[in-house]
Amino acid sequence: GLHSSKRSEFPHSHFDIMLRARLFRTAALQRPFTSAVPKHVQAATLLLTRFPSFTSPPRFGGGRAHKLQGRGMASASAGQPYNPSDFDPVSAASLVKQGALLLDVRSEMEFSDGSVGGAKNLPHDELPIRISEVTAETGGKHDHKIVVFCKSGVRSGIAKEFLMAQGYECVANVGGLEEAEEMENLMN
């Protein structure tokens, strides 16, 4: 009949399924990495562990100030304090005119293909081992203004996060090379 004592084909309640899913996710997070875990997942997890406030970088090709502000994002990382110079070439040009350190965080090969005048090349993945160069350029002052850029705004977002974790208080991510070139044109 309709209410037979035989178990249904789907014996678990919605609550049971949700509880099992949560337990599985928790157990999966506690397991050490194995070769079965793709390298990009390992790298992303290590990045999030090292910089917990780094949540989502700007989307490729869409790193413009008005688009980000429309989505309620003030900077490349949701956990970063608001900085009006992020993705704003006009504000960034003003900071550089006032003596801010201008860092191109692209690779040395990309930098050799051309960059913005006055920019110092310091690849974002070398920042931890070359932080003394930033300290020397800023005179050891953590309130010295720094403007960073890369090709699209993603690596400069990572660099900004790292510099702020080192105690630098005013770091602006101007975004990608397109915004940096616009900033350079405004400075001339």
ABEGO torsion letter per residue (X at the ends): XABBABBBABABBAAAAAAAAAAAAAAAAABBBBAABBAAAAAAAAAAAABAABABBBBBGABBAAAAAAAGBABABAABBBBAABGBAAAAAAAAAAGBBBBBABBAAAAAAEBBBGBBBBBAAAAAAAAAAAAAAAGGBAABBBBBBBAAGAAAAAAAAAAAAAGBABBBBAEBAAAAAAAAAAAX
